[in-house]
Structures are given as C-alpha cells and as structure tokens.
Amino acid sequence: MSPSYADTVKLVEDNYFHWEFNMRMKLSRKGLLAHIIKPEFDALSDRSTVQWKTNDLKALGVIAGDVSLTYQVYIRGATTAADSWRMLEEQFNRNTLKNRLIVTKKLHNFKMESGTRFAVHVDQFKEIVLQMETIGEPLDETRQLVLLLGSLTDEYRMISTVLENTPNMTLAYAIQALSGVDAS
C-alpha cells in the first residue's frame, strides 16, 4: 500500500488543526477512533477488556508516531490514547496569546503563491478561518471574502475586481466563480 499524505503529516507548532483532522481519519481507518473519545460520549465501549487496552496502546502509538520529536515531550506521561489526545489538545488548541499571535500572523501574511492551484489556496484559507474561530476570533463572511480576494495573485485581478463590485456577493459564489478561472 502506498503511503498517503495523511500518513505522513507530523504534528509541528503550526499545523495542529490539519494534523488533528488527519489523525482522526487515520485512527478511524484503523478502527481506533473510539480510543480518543471521552468515556461519557462512548457508552458502547467496554474499556476494561484486554482487547480495548491492546487497541488503546496501538492508538497511543499511532498518535505518538505522528508527533514530531520536539513535541513528543507533551505526551510522554500519557498512558492512554485519550490522555495523549487531551494533552495535545490542551497544548495546541487553546486560546493563549502565543496561539493567537501565530494564527493572526498567519492570517495577515496569507497570500497565494504563484503556481498554486486555487482549490489548494482555498483549503489553506479555510484552515486559517477555522483556526481563527478556535482561538475565539471568528471571521464573518464579508471579512472572509475581503481577505480571500486580497490574497490572490495578479492572475485573478480581473475576476477579483468584478467580484468586488458585484452587489450582495457571497463567499460561496466568489469561490465558485474563482474556481473556474484558468490562472496558468
């Protein structure tokens, strides 16, 4: 089986949101997703069986294996997959000044690189929007539209100008219109 992108994403300082989704999918494919779910939300699993404990160690290994060496220090004390998940969540998914600074800088420096496909750019943008929401600073649709249009390369200037001057423009419509542009 060839490795997929999700199998190679390591957790580093600024990709927690992307890593978290990929890790959930990886654990799900391996049948281990229940091991990161809080017990109060998973009444079906019998956590006292040998099978559960064995699979929990497997899930812990999968999680630890996709955390960069620098950040494994945050989960060294974890004895279960749920512990490691909670520890990483507390470290990376919190509303601290440092996290707010990282995400806000990422938003303000967000520009489309020449040669990047629009779909990839939109995915990156949506990830930053989600990160802003997570740190308690959600962006309304109009602000998202302004930021997305402002982040585009010169190849999109003409269609961007048309969209900027269109009354009642929505983010979804702009993305759809921009998706049809051949910027090569």
MDTraj code that builds the backbone (N, CA, C; nanometers):
import mdtraj as md
import numpy as np

residues = "MET SER PRO SER TYR ALA ASP THR VAL LYS LEU VAL GLU ASP ASN TYR PHE HIS TRP GLU PHE ASN MET ARG MET LYS LEU SER ARG LYS GLY LEU LEU ALA HIS ILE ILE LYS PRO GLU PHE ASP ALA LEU SER ASP ARG SER THR VAL GLN TRP LYS THR ASN ASP LEU LYS ALA LEU GLY VAL ILE ALA GLY ASP VAL SER LEU THR TYR GLN VAL TYR ILE ARG GLY ALA THR THR ALA ALA ASP SER TRP ARG MET LEU GLU GLU GLN PHE ASN ARG ASN THR LEU LYS ASN ARG LEU ILE VAL THR LYS LYS LEU HIS ASN PHE LYS MET GLU SER GLY THR ARG PHE ALA VAL HIS VAL ASP GLN PHE LYS GLU ILE VAL LEU GLN MET GLU THR ILE GLY GLU PRO LEU ASP GLU THR ARG GLN LEU VAL LEU LEU LEU GLY SER LEU THR ASP GLU TYR ARG MET ILE SER THR VAL LEU GLU ASN THR PRO ASN MET THR LEU ALA TYR ALA ILE GLN ALA LEU SER GLY VAL ASP ALA SER".split()
xyz = np.array([
    [0.0845, -0.1179, 0.0000],
    [0.0000, 0.0000, 0.0000],
    [0.0887, 0.1237, 0.0000],
    [0.0647, 0.2164, -0.0909],
    [0.1474, 0.3357, -0.0970],
    [0.1057, 0.4320, 0.0133],
    [0.2022, 0.5066, 0.0684],
    [0.1684, 0.5990, 0.1760],
    [0.0873, 0.7158, 0.1221],
    [-0.0095, 0.7594, 0.2010],
    [-0.0894, 0.8748, 0.1604],
    [-0.0406, 0.9969, 0.2365],
    [-0.0880, 1.1132, 0.1946],
    [-0.0473, 1.2374, 0.2596],
    [-0.0819, 1.2344, 0.4081],
    [-0.1994, 1.1806, 0.4412],
    [-0.2429, 1.1759, 0.5810],
    [-0.1493, 1.0913, 0.6655],
    [-0.0834, 0.9933, 0.6035],
    [0.0070, 0.9075, 0.6787],
    [0.1394, 0.9760, 0.7102],
    [0.1693, 1.0876, 0.6452],
    [0.2995, 1.1497, 0.6616],
    [0.2970, 1.2818, 0.7372],
    [0.1804, 1.3318, 0.7746],
    [0.1723, 1.4603, 0.8432],
    [0.2155, 1.4438, 0.9884],
    [0.3233, 1.5121, 1.0247],
    [0.3711, 1.5116, 1.1629],
    [0.3237, 1.6395, 1.2304],
    [0.2888, 1.6294, 1.3568],
    [0.2468, 1.7468, 1.4320],
    [0.3678, 1.8339, 1.4611],
    [0.3587, 1.9580, 1.4179],
    [0.4591, 2.0594, 1.4490],
    [0.3852, 2.1812, 1.5031],
    [0.4569, 2.2862, 1.5315],
    [0.3995, 2.4000, 1.6026],
    [0.2754, 2.4611, 1.5379],
    [0.2728, 2.4705, 1.4057],
    [0.1657, 2.5475, 1.3439],
    [0.0675, 2.4673, 1.2592],
    [0.0636, 2.3356, 1.2730],
    [-0.0288, 2.2589, 1.1893],
    [-0.1247, 2.1710, 1.2703],
    [-0.1512, 2.2070, 1.3946],
    [-0.2350, 2.1230, 1.4799],
    [-0.3706, 2.0929, 1.4167],
    [-0.4348, 2.1940, 1.3603],
    [-0.5704, 2.1763, 1.3078],
    [-0.5706, 2.0780, 1.1914],
    [-0.4733, 2.0902, 1.1050],
    [-0.4591, 1.9988, 0.9917],
    [-0.4231, 1.8589, 1.0419],
    [-0.3279, 1.8531, 1.1333],
    [-0.2835, 1.7254, 1.1894],
    [-0.3987, 1.6540, 1.2602],
    [-0.4771, 1.7290, 1.3383],
    [-0.5860, 1.6691, 1.4150],
    [-0.6860, 1.5987, 1.3234],
    [-0.7258, 1.6658, 1.2173],
    [-0.8204, 1.6047, 1.1240],
    [-0.7608, 1.4780, 1.0626],
    [-0.6368, 1.4885, 1.0154],
    [-0.5720, 1.3725, 0.9538],
    [-0.5557, 1.2583, 1.0530],
    [-0.5263, 1.2898, 1.1778],
    [-0.5101, 1.1853, 1.2788],
    [-0.6443, 1.1189, 1.3089],
    [-0.7506, 1.1971, 1.3164],
    [-0.8834, 1.1377, 1.3367],
    [-0.9159, 1.0400, 1.2240],
    [-0.8859, 1.0801, 1.1018],
    [-0.9132, 0.9930, 0.9868],
    [-0.8250, 0.8679, 0.9912],
    [-0.7011, 0.8843, 1.0299],
    [-0.6088, 0.7702, 1.0382],
    [-0.6556, 0.6713, 1.1449],
    [-0.6923, 0.7227, 1.2616],
    [-0.7420, 0.6363, 1.3688],
    [-0.8727, 0.5688, 1.3272],
    [-0.9558, 0.6420, 1.2567],
    [-1.0822, 0.5852, 1.2102],
    [-1.0580, 0.4704, 1.1125],
    [-0.9672, 0.4904, 1.0175],
    [-0.9362, 0.3838, 0.9204],
    [-0.8832, 0.2593, 0.9894],
    [-0.8134, 0.2778, 1.1005],
    [-0.7556, 0.1646, 1.1733],
    [-0.8525, 0.1074, 1.2772],
    [-0.9724, 0.1657, 1.2863],
    [-1.0713, 0.1188, 1.3828],
    [-1.0378, 0.1573, 1.5258],
    [-0.9623, 0.2660, 1.5429],
    [-0.9156, 0.3058, 1.6759],
    [-0.9707, 0.4414, 1.7211],
    [-1.0625, 0.4985, 1.6467],
    [-1.1126, 0.6320, 1.6786],
    [-1.1769, 0.6397, 1.8170],
    [-1.2442, 0.5356, 1.8593],
    [-1.3122, 0.5362, 1.9899],
    [-1.2146, 0.5603, 2.1047],
    [-1.0877, 0.5356, 2.0831],
    [-0.9896, 0.5479, 2.1907],
    [-0.9548, 0.6921, 2.2261],
    [-0.9944, 0.7875, 2.1421],
    [-0.9708, 0.9277, 2.1777],
    [-1.0994, 0.9973, 2.2198],
    [-1.2102, 0.9245, 2.2163],
    [-1.3392, 0.9809, 2.2553],
    [-1.3544, 0.9694, 2.4066],
    [-1.4016, 1.0769, 2.4673],
    [-1.4210, 1.0766, 2.6123],
    [-1.5222, 0.9692, 2.6504],
    [-1.4975, 0.8978, 2.7614],
    [-1.5861, 0.7868, 2.8013],
    [-1.7331, 0.8267, 2.8129],
    [-1.7599, 0.9479, 2.8577],
    [-1.9000, 0.9886, 2.8748],
    [-1.9744, 0.9998, 2.7413],
    [-1.9006, 1.0087, 2.6305],
    [-1.9632, 1.0154, 2.4984],
    [-1.9561, 0.8822, 2.4241],
    [-1.9022, 0.7805, 2.4899],
    [-1.8851, 0.6496, 2.4264],
    [-1.9294, 0.5413, 2.5235],
    [-2.0600, 0.5280, 2.5397],
    [-2.1139, 0.4308, 2.6354],
    [-2.1057, 0.2871, 2.5841],
    [-2.0792, 0.2688, 2.4559],
    [-2.0801, 0.1351, 2.3968],
    [-1.9521, 0.0558, 2.4220],
    [-1.8411, 0.1229, 2.4420],
    [-1.7129, 0.0533, 2.4549],
    [-1.6876, 0.0066, 2.5974],
    [-1.6460, -0.1177, 2.6107],
    [-1.6072, -0.1715, 2.7411],
    [-1.4566, -0.1524, 2.7546],
    [-1.4190, -0.0509, 2.8286],
    [-1.2787, -0.0121, 2.8389],
    [-1.1978, -0.1006, 2.9337],
    [-1.2603, -0.2019, 2.9903],
    [-1.1882, -0.2879, 3.0848],
    [-1.1343, -0.4153, 3.0195],
    [-1.1675, -0.4397, 2.8946],
    [-1.1237, -0.5644, 2.8308],
    [-0.9781, -0.5559, 2.7854],
    [-0.9160, -0.6721, 2.7722],
    [-0.7780, -0.6797, 2.7235],
    [-0.7706, -0.6260, 2.5807],
    [-0.8708, -0.6579, 2.4996],
    [-0.8740, -0.6109, 2.3602],
    [-0.8746, -0.4584, 2.3547],
    [-0.9574, -0.3955, 2.4399],
    [-0.9631, -0.2488, 2.4438],
    [-0.8264, -0.1923, 2.4809],
    [-0.7656, -0.2473, 2.5849],
    [-0.6366, -0.1956, 2.6318],
    [-0.5273, -0.2142, 2.5267],
    [-0.5296, -0.3266, 2.4567],
    [-0.4321, -0.3507, 2.3497],
    [-0.4503, -0.2491, 2.2370],
    [-0.5740, -0.2298, 2.1954],
    [-0.6018, -0.1327, 2.0894],
    [-0.5728, 0.0102, 2.1340],
    [-0.5918, 0.0370, 2.2630],
    [-0.5624, 0.1696, 2.3145],
    [-0.4126, 0.1985, 2.3036],
    [-0.3309, 0.0999, 2.3342],
    [-0.1859, 0.1172, 2.3194],
    [-0.1479, 0.1361, 2.1726],
    [-0.2179, 0.0661, 2.0837],
    [-0.1935, 0.0853, 1.9402],
    [-0.2276, 0.2287, 1.9000],
    [-0.3416, 0.2781, 1.9463],
    [-0.3834, 0.4148, 1.9148],
    [-0.2837, 0.5155, 1.9713],
    [-0.2369, 0.4915, 2.0920],
    [-0.1360, 0.5786, 2.1525],
    [-0.0098, 0.5798, 2.0667],
    [0.0300, 0.4638, 2.0175],
    [0.1477, 0.4541, 1.9317],
    [0.1303, 0.5271, 1.7996],
    [0.0116, 0.5178, 1.7425],
    [-0.0167, 0.5878, 1.6168],
    [-0.0072, 0.7388, 1.6385],
    [-0.0662, 0.7860, 1.7470],
    [-0.0634, 0.9294, 1.7775],
    [0.0799, 0.9752, 1.8019],
    [0.1504, 0.9061, 1.8892],
    [0.2876, 0.9450, 1.9228],
    [0.3782, 0.9402, 1.8002],
    [0.3535, 0.8454, 1.7125],
    [0.4363, 0.8324, 1.5930],
    [0.4219, 0.9472, 1.4959],
    [0.3108, 1.0185, 1.5032],
    [0.2894, 1.1311, 1.4126],
    [0.3037, 1.2663, 1.4819],
    [0.3713, 1.2666, 1.5955],
    [0.4062, 1.3911, 1.6639],
    [0.5563, 1.4090, 1.6458],
    [0.5987, 1.5267, 1.6001],
    [0.7417, 1.5481, 1.5792],
    [0.8156, 1.5311, 1.7117],
    [0.9400, 1.4925, 1.7024],
    [1.0197, 1.4656, 1.8230],
    [1.0186, 1.5829, 1.9198],
    [1.0210, 1.7031, 1.8680],
    [1.0213, 1.8229, 1.9519],
    [0.9000, 1.8289, 2.0437],
    [0.7845, 1.7842, 1.9943],
    [0.6601, 1.7981, 2.0695],
    [0.6165, 1.6707, 2.1410],
    [0.6924, 1.5640, 2.1277],
    [0.6586, 1.4415, 2.1998],
    [0.6710, 1.4598, 2.3506],
    [0.7449, 1.5600, 2.3921],
    [0.7595, 1.5876, 2.5352],
    [0.6232, 1.6124, 2.6008],
    [0.5278, 1.6649, 2.5252],
    [0.3961, 1.6954, 2.5812],
    [0.3135, 1.5714, 2.6111],
    [0.3503, 1.4574, 2.5514],
    [0.2695, 1.3364, 2.5717],
    [0.3485, 1.2222, 2.6342],
    [0.4678, 1.2484, 2.6792],
    [0.5492, 1.1401, 2.7357],
    [0.4844, 1.0754, 2.8569],
    [0.4066, 1.1497, 2.9319],
    [0.3425, 1.0952, 3.0509],
    [0.2090, 1.0282, 3.0236],
    [0.1645, 1.0293, 2.8999],
    [0.0339, 0.9713, 2.8655],
    [0.0391, 0.8195, 2.8726],
    [-0.0632, 0.7614, 2.9335],
    [-0.0711, 0.6150, 2.9409],
    [-0.1836, 0.5596, 2.8542],
    [-0.2674, 0.6490, 2.8021],
    [-0.3751, 0.6066, 2.7122],
    [-0.3792, 0.7017, 2.5926],
    [-0.4452, 0.6574, 2.4873],
    [-0.4611, 0.7417, 2.3689],
    [-0.5396, 0.8681, 2.4041],
    [-0.6429, 0.8523, 2.4859],
    [-0.7245, 0.9680, 2.5252],
    [-0.6419, 1.0693, 2.6038],
    [-0.5522, 1.0215, 2.6901],
    [-0.4639, 1.1121, 2.7642],
    [-0.3768, 1.1922, 2.6688],
    [-0.3153, 1.1239, 2.5729],
    [-0.2261, 1.1932, 2.4798],
    [-0.3049, 1.2937, 2.3959],
    [-0.4242, 1.2549, 2.3540],
    [-0.5086, 1.3438, 2.2742],
    [-0.5432, 1.4697, 2.3532],
    [-0.5832, 1.4512, 2.4791],
    [-0.6189, 1.5647, 2.5649],
    [-0.4984, 1.6555, 2.5881],
    [-0.3818, 1.5960, 2.6132],
    [-0.2605, 1.6743, 2.6384],
    [-0.2229, 1.7592, 2.5164],
    [-0.2321, 1.7000, 2.3985],
    [-0.2000, 1.7748, 2.2765],
    [-0.3033, 1.8840, 2.2512],
    [-0.4283, 1.8513, 2.2752],
    [-0.5349, 1.9495, 2.2575],
    [-0.5136, 2.0685, 2.3509],
    [-0.4785, 2.0410, 2.4753],
    [-0.4544, 2.1486, 2.5714],
    [-0.3350, 2.2338, 2.5303],
    [-0.2348, 2.1719, 2.4731],
    [-0.1148, 2.2451, 2.4337],
    [-0.1368, 2.3291, 2.3076],
    [-0.2030, 2.2732, 2.2086],
    [-0.2102, 2.3383, 2.0782],
    [-0.3434, 2.4037, 2.0461],
    [-0.4498, 2.3607, 2.1075],
    [-0.5823, 2.4105, 2.0731],
    [-0.6371, 2.4940, 2.1873],
    [-0.5655, 2.5958, 2.2213],
    [-0.6117, 2.6793, 2.3316],
    [-0.5956, 2.8257, 2.2953],
    [-0.6652, 2.9060, 2.3686],
    [-0.6716, 3.0477, 2.3398],
    [-0.5639, 3.1224, 2.4184],
    [-0.4383, 3.0925, 2.3901],
    [-0.3290, 3.1620, 2.4568],
    [-0.2813, 3.2760, 2.3676],
    [-0.2100, 3.3680, 2.4256],
    [-0.1559, 3.4788, 2.3481],
    [-0.0650, 3.4262, 2.2373],
    [0.0148, 3.3251, 2.2688],
    [0.1067, 3.2690, 2.1691],
    [0.0294, 3.2117, 2.0506],
    [-0.0734, 3.1314, 2.0771],
    [-0.1523, 3.0728, 1.9685],
    [-0.2259, 3.1803, 1.8894],
    [-0.2776, 3.2804, 1.9594],
    [-0.3464, 3.3897, 1.8907],
    [-0.2498, 3.4645, 1.8002],
    [-0.1287, 3.4841, 1.8480],
    [-0.0272, 3.5537, 1.7692],
    [0.0102, 3.4732, 1.6450],
    [0.0318, 3.3438, 1.6613],
    [0.0692, 3.2575, 1.5485],
    [-0.0394, 3.2588, 1.4415],
    [-0.1639, 3.2395, 1.4834],
    [-0.2744, 3.2310, 1.3872],
    [-0.3005, 3.3668, 1.3222],
    [-0.2962, 3.4735, 1.4007],
    [-0.3205, 3.6068, 1.3454],
    [-0.2116, 3.6451, 1.2459],
    [-0.0866, 3.6131, 1.2771],
    [0.0228, 3.6392, 1.1822],
    [0.0021, 3.5605, 1.0538],
    [-0.0385, 3.4355, 1.0694],
    [-0.0620, 3.3506, 0.9526],
    [-0.1710, 3.4125, 0.8644],
    [-0.2759, 3.4644, 0.9270],
    [-0.3848, 3.5264, 0.8521],
    [-0.3369, 3.6516, 0.7787],
    [-0.2638, 3.7375, 0.8489],
    [-0.2200, 3.8637, 0.7891],
    [-0.1134, 3.8444, 0.6815],
    [-0.0389, 3.7366, 0.6879],
    [0.0647, 3.7095, 0.5874],
    [0.0161, 3.6168, 0.4766],
    [-0.1110, 3.5814, 0.4796],
    [-0.1641, 3.4831, 0.3857],
    [-0.1756, 3.5418, 0.2455],
    [-0.0977, 3.4890, 0.1542],
    [-0.1003, 3.5283, 0.0134],
    [-0.0871, 3.4037, -0.0716],
    [-0.1540, 3.4045, -0.1833],
    [-0.1448, 3.2929, -0.2769],
    [-0.0093, 3.2985, -0.3467],
    [0.0584, 3.1856, -0.3500],
    [0.1866, 3.1796, -0.4190],
    [0.1628, 3.1486, -0.5656],
    [0.2425, 3.2086, -0.6505],
    [0.2310, 3.1856, -0.7939],
    [0.2450, 3.0366, -0.8238],
    [0.1562, 2.9863, -0.9073],
    [0.1601, 2.8448, -0.9435],
    [0.0742, 2.7562, -0.8555],
    [0.0215, 2.8107, -0.7457],
    [-0.0646, 2.7331, -0.6563],
    [-0.2037, 2.7209, -0.7180],
    [-0.2589, 2.6021, -0.7144],
    [-0.3959, 2.5819, -0.7617],
    [-0.4927, 2.6532, -0.6674],
    [-0.5988, 2.7091, -0.7226],
    [-0.6954, 2.7830, -0.6422],
    [-0.7577, 2.6953, -0.5346],
    [-0.7886, 2.5701, -0.5674],
    [-0.8504, 2.4794, -0.4698],
    [-0.7598, 2.4598, -0.3485],
    [-0.6308, 2.4496, -0.3705],
    [-0.5345, 2.4344, -0.2605],
    [-0.5328, 2.5616, -0.1763],
    [-0.5343, 2.6760, -0.2441],
    [-0.5339, 2.8049, -0.1741],
    [-0.6585, 2.8192, -0.0858],
    [-0.7735, 2.7806, -0.1387],
    [-0.8984, 2.7897, -0.0619],
    [-0.8930, 2.6965, 0.0587],
    [-0.8397, 2.5765, 0.0417],
    [-0.8267, 2.4838, 0.1548],
    [-0.7391, 2.5435, 0.2642],
    [-0.6284, 2.6050, 0.2255],
    [-0.5398, 2.6692, 0.3231],
    [-0.6118, 2.7843, 0.3926],
    [-0.6878, 2.8606, 0.3161],
    [-0.7632, 2.9723, 0.3713],
    [-0.8676, 2.9241, 0.4722],
    [-0.9408, 2.8201, 0.4350],
    [-1.0435, 2.7661, 0.5252],
    [-0.9818, 2.7140, 0.6545],
    [-0.8626, 2.6586, 0.6460],
    [-0.7949, 2.6115, 0.7667],
    [-0.7624, 2.7284, 0.8594],
    [-0.7164, 2.8391, 0.8026],
    [-0.6866, 2.9572, 0.8846],
    [-0.8150, 3.0135, 0.9447],
    [-0.9232, 3.0148, 0.8683],
    [-1.0521, 3.0623, 0.9196],
    [-1.0951, 2.9764, 1.0385],
    [-1.0796, 2.8458, 1.0268],
    [-1.1127, 2.7548, 1.1367],
    [-1.0239, 2.7821, 1.2582],
    [-0.8969, 2.8072, 1.2350],
    [-0.8053, 2.8382, 1.3447],
    [-0.8464, 2.9675, 1.4141],
    [-0.8867, 3.0675, 1.3378],
    [-0.9320, 3.1936, 1.3971],
    [-1.0557, 3.1698, 1.4841],
    [-1.1450, 3.0863, 1.4364],
    [-1.2651, 3.0526, 1.5128],
    [-1.2273, 2.9832, 1.6435],
    [-1.1316, 2.8937, 1.6358],
    [-1.0897, 2.8169, 1.7526],
    [-1.0266, 2.9053, 1.8596],
    [-0.9552, 3.0097, 1.8186],
    [-0.8934, 3.0983, 1.9181],
    [-0.9898, 3.2068, 1.9655],
    [-1.1154, 3.1965, 1.9235],
    [-1.2165, 3.2897, 1.9733],
    [-1.2302, 3.4164, 1.8918],
    [-1.1794, 3.4174, 1.7688],
    [-1.1899, 3.5343, 1.6830],
    [-1.2465, 3.4947, 1.5465],
    [-1.3744, 3.4547, 1.5450],
    [-1.4333, 3.4123, 1.4176],
    [-1.4396, 3.5280, 1.3179],
    [-1.4284, 3.4946, 1.1911],
    [-1.4351, 3.5940, 1.0842],
    [-1.5712, 3.5826, 1.0163],
    [-1.6442, 3.6945, 1.0091],
    [-1.7731, 3.6872, 0.9409],
    [-1.7502, 3.6689, 0.7906],
    [-1.8558, 3.6370, 0.7195],
    [-1.8427, 3.6025, 0.5776],
    [-1.7842, 3.7166, 0.4948],
    [-1.8258, 3.8401, 0.5235],
    [-1.7744, 3.9540, 0.4480],
    [-1.6244, 3.9698, 0.4683],
    [-1.5802, 3.9558, 0.5912],
    [-1.4357, 3.9663, 0.6201],
    [-1.3597, 3.8543, 0.5499],
    [-1.4147, 3.7335, 0.5508],
    [-1.3508, 3.6219, 0.4813],
    [-1.3394, 3.6515, 0.3322],
    [-1.4449, 3.7063, 0.2751],
    [-1.4452, 3.7380, 0.1328],
    [-1.3377, 3.8420, 0.1002],
    [-1.3301, 3.9465, 0.1813],
    [-1.2297, 4.0512, 0.1615],
    [-1.0888, 3.9927, 0.1715],
    [-1.0658, 3.9108, 0.2721],
    [-0.9327, 3.8517, 0.2909],
    [-0.8966, 3.7559, 0.1779],
    [-0.9923, 3.6752, 0.1349],
    [-0.9646, 3.5808, 0.0264],
    [-0.9325, 3.6550, -0.1028],
    [-1.0148, 3.7525, -0.1388],
    [-0.9894, 3.8279, -0.2619],
    [-0.8566, 3.9031, -0.2543],
    [-0.8248, 3.9548, -0.1372],
    [-0.6990, 4.0274, -0.1198],
    [-0.5759, 3.9386, -0.1202],
    [-0.5952, 3.8095, -0.1067],
    [-0.4810, 3.7176, -0.1000],
    [-0.4425, 3.6599, -0.2361],
    [-0.5200, 3.6909, -0.3386],
    [-0.4994, 3.6282, -0.4693],
    [-0.3848, 3.6912, -0.5479],
    [-0.3309, 3.6135, -0.6412],
    [-0.2226, 3.6611, -0.7277],
    [-0.2806, 3.7491, -0.8387],
    [-0.1917, 3.8127, -0.9145],
    [-0.2340, 3.9030, -1.0218],
    [-0.3161, 3.8338, -1.1298],
    [-0.2981, 3.7039, -1.1472],
    [-0.3750, 3.6311, -1.2484],
    [-0.5252, 3.6396, -1.2219],
    [-0.5622, 3.6634, -1.0983],
    [-0.7031, 3.6693, -1.0596],
    [-0.7545, 3.8132, -1.0479],
    [-0.6716, 3.9113, -1.0828],
    [-0.7075, 4.0514, -1.0603],
    [-0.8381, 4.0910, -1.1307],
    [-0.8540, 4.0525, -1.2575],
    [-0.9725, 4.0950, -1.3322],
    [-1.1008, 4.0369, -1.2719],
    [-1.1042, 3.9068, -1.2510],
    [-1.2250, 3.8448, -1.1943],
    [-1.2476, 3.8936, -1.0514],
    [-1.1394, 3.9178, -0.9793],
    [-1.1495, 3.9676, -0.8424],
    [-1.2149, 4.1055, -0.8407],
    [-1.1760, 4.1913, -0.9343],
    [-1.2351, 4.3254, -0.9437],
    [-1.3841, 4.3165, -0.9752],
    [-1.4203, 4.2270, -1.0642],
    [-1.5622, 4.2073, -1.0973],
    [-1.6385, 4.1623, -0.9730],
    [-1.5830, 4.0666, -0.9008],
    [-1.6498, 4.0157, -0.7804],
    [-1.6616, 4.1234, -0.6726],
    [-1.5571, 4.2049, -0.6577],
    [-1.5588, 4.3122, -0.5578],
    [-1.6713, 4.4117, -0.5843],
    [-1.7054, 4.4304, -0.7111],
    [-1.8068, 4.5289, -0.7488],
    [-1.9447, 4.4686, -0.7723],
    [-1.9596, 4.3422, -0.7422],
    [-2.0885, 4.2754, -0.7566],
    [-2.1678, 4.2911, -0.6270],
    [-2.2909, 4.3450, -0.6359],
    [-2.3699, 4.3613, -0.5130],
    [-2.4096, 4.2261, -0.4535],
    [-2.4209, 4.2238, -0.3230],
    [-2.4643, 4.1046, -0.2484],
    [-2.3794, 3.9808, -0.2764],
    [-2.2516, 4.0008, -0.2919],
    [-2.1587, 3.8907, -0.3196],
    [-2.1483, 3.8006, -0.1968],
    [-2.1479, 3.6709, -0.2197],
    [-2.1290, 3.5752, -0.1106],
    [-1.9948, 3.5059, -0.1280],
    [-1.9435, 3.4548, -0.0198],
    [-1.8166, 3.3826, -0.0231],
    [-1.8283, 3.2587, -0.1112],
    [-1.9371, 3.1862, -0.0968],
    [-1.9561, 3.0634, -0.1756],
    [-1.9583, 3.0939, -0.3252],
    [-2.0272, 3.2011, -0.3645],
    [-2.0336, 3.2365, -0.5062],
    [-1.8956, 3.2774, -0.5570],
    [-1.8235, 3.3563, -0.4789],
    [-1.6898, 3.4003, -0.5196],
    [-1.5968, 3.2809, -0.5384],
    [-1.6014, 3.1868, -0.4459],
    [-1.5165, 3.0673, -0.4566],
    [-1.5534, 2.9888, -0.5818],
    [-1.6822, 2.9755, -0.6066],
    [-1.7268, 2.9030, -0.7257],
    [-1.6793, 2.9739, -0.8529],
    [-1.6933, 3.1057, -0.8572],
    [-1.6517, 3.1822, -0.9752],
    [-1.5006, 3.1741, -0.9953],
    [-1.4264, 3.1859, -0.8871],
    [-1.2801, 3.1818, -0.8960],
    [-1.2289, 3.0421, -0.9291],
    [-1.3044, 2.9410, -0.8930],
    [-1.2631, 2.8031, -0.9221],
    [-1.2602, 2.7758, -1.0718],
    [-1.3402, 2.8494, -1.1469],
    [-1.3454, 2.8292, -1.2908],
    [-1.2401, 2.9057, -1.3683],
    [-1.1579, 2.9847, -1.2993],
    [-1.0563, 3.0657, -1.3666],
    [-0.9337, 2.9812, -1.3955],
    [-0.8858, 2.9890, -1.5184],
    [-0.7606, 2.9222, -1.5547],
    [-0.6498, 3.0250, -1.5384],
    [-0.5774, 3.0154, -1.4272],
    [-0.4761, 3.1159, -1.3941],
    [-0.3374, 3.0788, -1.4429],
    [-0.3262, 2.9773, -1.5267],
    [-0.1921, 2.9379, -1.5709],
    [-0.1453, 3.0177, -1.6894],
])
top = md.Topology()
chain = top.add_chain()
for i, resn in enumerate(residues, 1):
    res = top.add_residue(resn, chain, resSeq=i)
    for name in ("N", "CA", "C"):
        top.add_atom(name, md.element.get_by_symbol(name[0]), res)
traj = md.Trajectory(xyz[None], top)
